[in-house]
Structure formats: structure tokens, C-alpha cells
Amino acid sequence: MTASSPDFSALFASDGTVLRHPERPQPRYRPLVAVRSFQALIKDKEDTSLVFKIFESLPSRDFLRRVRDLSLSPQGEQLRQTEPHLADILDDHATLRGTPKGSLAHAYCDFMEAEGLSAAGLVAESERLGRPKYLDLVQWFIERSRDTHDLFHVLTGYGRDALGEQCVLLFTHGQSPSQGHLLIGYAGAANIKKMTRGSAAPVFGAVRQAHRTGKGAPSLMAQPIRELLGRPLDEVRTALRIPRPTQYRECHRIWQAEGIDPYDLLASNPAQQQELQAA
């Protein structure tokens, strides 16, 4: 512990929950593991467990400060009482569908049902790593960050295509900086440029716009999600300063004009598919 490093070992919430459990392992910086995991993710973008492994391998230096600032604030204390497990709230589509048409809740249900996704599925993916859980505020913060991922897709308008995922990750970096988001976001964008070589689509313009939007928006994790879900989607986007993803949509427009399927970039370019597989 240095003079400039704060001591987080004796900080507790009002209900006695410790900020960081003493048995929680210290994070290890393992860039080579992160790079290998990213290479595997390129080959199988559906293996979400690799994303979690990348984040674990590139821990953020100010992570505990961010956990402390939210979880020990009056706002964070309220969120822990009213929204202890976001996944349960988000998977209750019957209740969410009871909100007015045009709400964030309806848009979220539409997105998840169309994609065949569930919040519980994302939980299961994260638990594939077999990491132990600890009764501390770090655990709550990690899980809340994980469970808001698909809400980011809905709020930002970025799809689950390759570019959309990179945009959401860089939006997330703007909200909660980590080298993992930067690695996957920008290296992923470079890989997309490689797959669509010769295309005029502004791929890096799209991810940079997403990054700026994330930095300019208030923290979604710190918002009362139950309340946001019941409000009109456009109203929530305005309140959170999330503009239309114009550069992302321009990429899709150009790709479609060029005969490239944004949701299957490799299939749209057989030559590049062979080249990437050989690499």
C-alpha cells in the first residue's frame, strides 16, 4: 500500500456489506491472456465467456474507486435495496410488457426476444469461468455492470452485429473505462476493416462516435433501472444524452449498397474468409 493508494479494506455499506471481501483475490494484469482470448473471440464471437476473461486479464486501476463511489453513495445504497438483482427484473417480461407501449421496457423485450436472449443467459456465460462469488460490494457492482449490457444495445441503437458489439463496448468504456473495452472495441473494429477491405464504410468513425457518446452520457449503472424501463424510450435517450448512432447506420447503409451483409461479414467476402482462417 503506497501513500497515494487509498485503503479499501475497512469500508462498509450501511447494512454492513464490506466493499471488498478480504478473501477476494487481487486482480492480476495478464495482457498475453487477454490477447489470446481476443484471438479466440474473433473466431467465435458468440463465446461471451471470452469477453469476461479479457476483462479479468486487464483490470482497471481505478475500479475499486468506481465501486466505492457508486455503492457507498446514497444513490447506490438505494439501488442495492430496490434493485439487488437486475437479471431477475429484466427477465420478467410479463411485468415489463405491462408498461406503456413505446417504453424502454417494450423495446428491451422486443430486442431480447428477437435475438433469443435472456439476462439469465448472460449470467450463465459469466459463470462458465467458475470464479467464486463473494458477499461484497464489488460483486454487486460487477453483476450490475454485466446485467446492463443488453440495455446498452437498446438505448444506443447498436445491434448485435460485429460492428454493433464493438460500438457498445466502446460506449461502455466511455461509461466505465477499462483496457478490456479498448482492446475488444478498437481491435475488433480493425478486424472488421480487414474483413471489409475496400469498403467505404466509416467503421472507425462509428466506434469513435460510440466512445464519445459513452463519455458524454451519465452512468447508466447509477440510474434507477426500474424507473427508466417504464418511461418512453426516446425520452430516456434524451435524458441520458444518447444521440442517434449516425455513423453506425451509415456503415450499414454503405455495406448494404456494396452487397455486404452487416450481420455476416465473412460470408459476404469469401476471399477474406479464407485469408482470416489461414491466419
Secondary structure per residue as TSV (DSSP state, phi and psi in degrees):
chain	resnum	aa	ss	phi	psi
A	1	M	-	360.0	123.3
A	2	T	-	-94.9	169.3
A	3	A	T	-63.0	-28.2
A	4	S	T	-91.2	-6.3
A	5	S	S	-94.4	121.2
A	6	P	-	-69.1	151.9
A	7	D	-	-92.5	111.6
A	8	F	-	-96.9	3.3
A	9	S	T	-76.3	-17.4
A	10	A	T	-122.2	29.8
A	11	L	-	-102.2	132.9
A	12	F	B	-133.4	150.4
A	13	A	-	-76.7	171.6
A	14	S	T	-64.2	-23.4
A	15	D	T	-90.8	6.6
A	16	G	S	93.2	-2.2
A	17	T	-	-70.7	127.0
A	18	V	B	-74.5	148.9
A	19	L	S	-62.7	-51.7
A	20	R	S	-133.4	117.7
A	21	H	-	-61.8	135.9
A	22	P	T	-61.6	-22.8
A	23	E	T	-89.2	-5.3
A	24	R	S	-67.5	126.2
A	25	P	-	-61.4	146.9
A	26	Q	-	-68.8	136.9
A	27	P	-	-64.2	143.2
A	28	R	-	-114.7	134.1
A	29	Y	-	-85.7	110.7
A	30	R	-	-131.5	77.4
A	31	P	H	-61.8	-33.6
A	32	L	H	-66.6	-37.7
A	33	V	H	-63.9	-40.0
A	34	A	H	-63.2	-43.9
A	35	V	H	-64.6	-44.4
A	36	R	H	-63.8	-38.6
A	37	S	H	-66.3	-37.0
A	38	F	H	-66.1	-41.4
A	39	Q	H	-60.7	-38.8
A	40	A	H	-68.7	-35.2
A	41	L	H	-66.9	-34.9
A	42	I	H	-58.9	-37.5
A	43	K	H	-79.4	-26.9
A	44	D	-	-141.9	83.0
A	45	K	T	-69.0	-12.6
A	46	E	T	-82.4	-12.0
A	47	D	-	-81.4	83.9
A	48	T	H	-64.5	-23.8
A	49	S	H	-60.4	-28.0
A	50	L	H	-66.5	-33.7
A	51	V	H	-62.8	-46.5
A	52	F	H	-62.3	-36.9
A	53	K	H	-65.6	-37.7
A	54	I	H	-63.2	-46.3
A	55	F	H	-61.6	-41.3
A	56	E	H	-63.3	-32.4
A	57	S	H	-80.7	-14.7
A	58	L	S	-126.4	66.0
A	59	P	-	-65.3	144.2
A	60	S	-	-84.2	137.8
A	61	R	T	-66.9	-29.3
A	62	D	T	-102.6	18.6
A	63	F	H	-59.0	-50.1
A	64	L	H	-63.7	-32.7
A	65	R	H	-62.9	-41.2
A	66	R	H	-68.5	-37.8
A	67	V	H	-61.1	-47.3
A	68	R	H	-61.5	-47.4
A	69	D	H	-61.7	-36.2
A	70	L	H	-85.5	-54.0
A	71	S	H	-67.9	-28.7
A	72	L	T	-95.5	0.6
A	73	S	S	-81.1	158.8
A	74	P	H	-55.4	-37.6
A	75	Q	H	-63.9	-45.1
A	76	G	H	-64.6	-40.7
A	77	E	H	-59.5	-41.5
A	78	Q	H	-65.2	-42.0
A	79	L	H	-63.9	-39.0
A	80	R	H	-65.7	-30.8
A	81	Q	H	-77.4	-39.8
A	82	T	H	-94.4	-23.8
A	83	E	-	-136.3	60.3
A	84	P	S	-66.5	-30.1
A	85	H	-	-136.1	96.4
A	86	L	H	-63.6	-34.1
A	87	A	H	-57.4	-40.3
A	88	D	H	-63.7	-40.5
A	89	I	H	-66.0	-44.4
A	90	L	H	-73.2	-25.2
A	91	D	T	-88.6	-4.4
A	92	D	-	-86.3	72.8
A	93	H	H	-65.5	-28.8
A	94	A	H	-61.0	-44.7
A	95	T	H	-69.8	-42.0
A	96	L	H	-62.7	-36.9
A	97	R	T	-69.8	-12.6
A	98	G	T	-79.5	-5.8
A	99	T	S	-80.0	164.4
A	100	P	-	-60.9	149.3
A	101	K	T	-57.0	143.9
A	102	G	T	87.5	0.6
A	103	S	B	-77.6	164.8
A	104	L	H	-59.5	-37.4
A	105	A	H	-60.4	-44.9
A	106	H	H	-64.6	-42.4
A	107	A	H	-63.5	-38.9
A	108	Y	H	-64.8	-47.2
A	109	C	H	-61.5	-42.8
A	110	D	H	-58.0	-46.2
A	111	F	H	-63.4	-50.1
A	112	M	H	-65.9	-40.2
A	113	E	H	-70.6	-38.6
A	114	A	H	-65.8	-34.4
A	115	E	H	-90.1	-6.3
A	116	G	T	68.4	36.4
A	117	L	-	-110.3	163.9
A	118	S	-	-149.3	154.9
A	119	A	H	-64.3	-35.5
A	120	A	H	-63.3	-33.6
A	121	G	H	-64.7	-38.4
A	122	L	H	-69.0	-36.7
A	123	V	H	-59.9	-46.2
A	124	A	H	-61.5	-39.7
A	125	E	H	-61.7	-43.0
A	126	S	H	-67.3	-31.1
A	127	E	H	-82.9	-7.4
A	128	R	T	-62.3	-22.6
A	129	L	T	-72.7	-16.4
A	130	G	-	73.2	23.0
A	131	R	-	-77.0	139.0
A	132	P	-	-68.2	154.5
A	133	K	-	-103.0	151.4
A	134	Y	-	-129.5	145.4
A	135	L	S	-82.7	77.1
A	136	D	B	-145.2	174.3
A	137	L	H	-72.4	-25.1
A	138	V	H	-60.4	-42.4
A	139	Q	H	-61.5	-44.4
A	140	W	H	-61.3	-43.8
A	141	F	H	-64.1	-46.0
A	142	I	H	-60.3	-45.6
A	143	E	H	-68.4	-37.0
A	144	R	H	-66.7	-39.4
A	145	S	H	-62.2	-45.4
A	146	R	H	-61.3	-46.0
A	147	D	H	-74.6	-15.4
A	148	T	T	-89.4	-3.0
A	149	H	H	-56.6	-50.7
A	150	D	H	-71.6	-25.5
A	151	L	H	-63.5	-35.3
A	152	F	H	-60.0	-41.9
A	153	H	H	-56.8	-47.6
A	154	V	H	-67.5	-44.9
A	155	L	H	-68.8	-36.8
A	156	T	H	-85.6	-23.6
A	157	G	T	86.5	9.1
A	158	Y	-	-87.0	130.9
A	159	G	-	-80.7	-171.8
A	160	R	S	-96.6	13.7
A	161	D	S	-69.1	170.4
A	162	A	H	-56.0	-46.5
A	163	L	H	-67.8	-40.1
A	164	G	H	-59.6	-39.8
A	165	E	H	-66.0	-40.7
A	166	Q	H	-64.1	-39.7
A	167	C	H	-63.6	-42.1
A	168	V	H	-64.9	-39.3
A	169	L	H	-64.6	-38.5
A	170	L	H	-77.7	-29.8
A	171	F	H	-60.2	-43.8
A	172	T	H	-63.9	-38.5
A	173	H	H	-60.5	-38.4
A	174	G	H	-61.8	-29.3
A	175	Q	H	-84.9	-47.0
A	176	S	S	-137.2	86.0
A	177	P	-	-58.0	134.2
A	178	S	-	-156.3	150.1
A	179	Q	H	-66.0	-24.4
A	180	G	H	-62.4	-43.7
A	181	H	H	-63.3	-40.4
A	182	L	H	-65.6	-44.5
A	183	L	H	-59.7	-53.4
A	184	I	H	-67.6	-41.6
A	185	G	H	-64.1	-55.6
A	186	Y	H	-80.6	-37.5
A	187	A	H	-67.5	-35.8
A	188	G	H	-65.0	-39.5
A	189	A	H	-64.2	-39.4
A	190	A	H	-63.6	-37.3
A	191	N	H	-67.1	-37.1
A	192	I	H	-64.5	-41.8
A	193	K	H	-59.7	-38.7
A	194	K	H	-66.0	-41.0
A	195	M	H	-69.0	-26.6
A	196	T	T	-115.0	36.2
A	197	R	T	-52.3	131.9
A	198	G	T	95.3	-12.3
A	199	S	-	-76.7	149.5
A	200	A	-	-89.9	2.5
A	201	A	-	-63.1	132.4
A	202	P	-	-81.3	70.5
A	203	V	H	-59.7	-49.2
A	204	F	H	-70.6	-29.0
A	205	G	H	-62.7	-36.9
A	206	A	H	-68.0	-46.1
A	207	V	H	-71.7	-33.2
A	208	R	H	-67.4	-37.7
A	209	Q	H	-63.3	-41.8
A	210	A	H	-61.8	-40.4
A	211	H	H	-62.9	-46.1
A	212	R	H	-62.6	-40.7
A	213	T	H	-62.8	-42.8
A	214	G	H	-62.2	-39.1
A	215	K	H	-67.7	-34.5
A	216	G	H	-84.8	-13.6
A	217	A	S	-91.4	146.6
A	218	P	-	-65.8	157.0
A	219	S	-	-61.5	120.5
A	220	L	S	-67.3	-36.2
A	221	M	T	-57.8	-29.3
A	222	A	T	-87.0	0.4
A	223	Q	S	-91.1	152.1
A	224	P	-	-74.8	100.3
A	225	I	H	-62.6	-40.9
A	226	R	H	-54.2	-44.9
A	227	E	H	-67.2	-43.8
A	228	L	H	-61.3	-38.4
A	229	L	H	-60.5	-30.6
A	230	G	T	-85.1	-6.9
A	231	R	S	-94.3	157.7
A	232	P	B	-58.2	139.1
A	233	L	H	-57.3	-47.1
A	234	D	H	-62.8	-35.8
A	235	E	H	-65.8	-41.2
A	236	V	H	-65.9	-43.0
A	237	R	H	-60.5	-41.0
A	238	T	H	-65.0	-44.2
A	239	A	H	-64.1	-33.8
A	240	L	T	-93.3	5.7
A	241	R	T	57.3	49.4
A	242	I	-	-110.8	104.0
A	243	P	-	-80.6	176.1
A	244	R	-	-65.8	141.1
A	245	P	-	-81.2	71.8
A	246	T	H	-63.3	-40.5
A	247	Q	H	-69.5	-38.2
A	248	Y	H	-62.0	-45.8
A	249	R	H	-66.3	-32.9
A	250	E	H	-66.7	-37.5
A	251	C	H	-60.0	-46.2
A	252	H	H	-63.0	-40.9
A	253	R	H	-62.9	-45.5
A	254	I	H	-66.9	-44.3
A	255	W	H	-59.6	-44.0
A	256	Q	H	-63.1	-38.3
A	257	A	H	-67.1	-28.4
A	258	E	T	-89.1	0.3
A	259	G	T	80.4	22.3
A	260	I	-	-104.7	129.9
A	261	D	-	-85.2	113.6
A	262	P	T	-59.5	-24.3
A	263	Y	T	-94.0	-0.7
A	264	D	-	-152.7	68.5
A	265	L	H	-63.5	-38.5
A	266	L	H	-66.7	-42.0
A	267	A	H	-64.7	-26.1
A	268	S	H	-76.7	-14.4
A	269	N	-	-139.3	80.4
A	270	P	H	-55.2	-38.0
A	271	A	H	-61.7	-43.6
A	272	Q	H	-67.9	-34.5
A	273	Q	H	-59.7	-45.8
A	274	Q	H	-64.6	-38.9
A	275	E	H	-65.6	-44.7
A	276	L	H	-69.0	-37.3
A	277	Q	H	-66.3	-35.9
A	278	A	H	-66.8	-34.2
A	279	A	-	-69.2	360.0
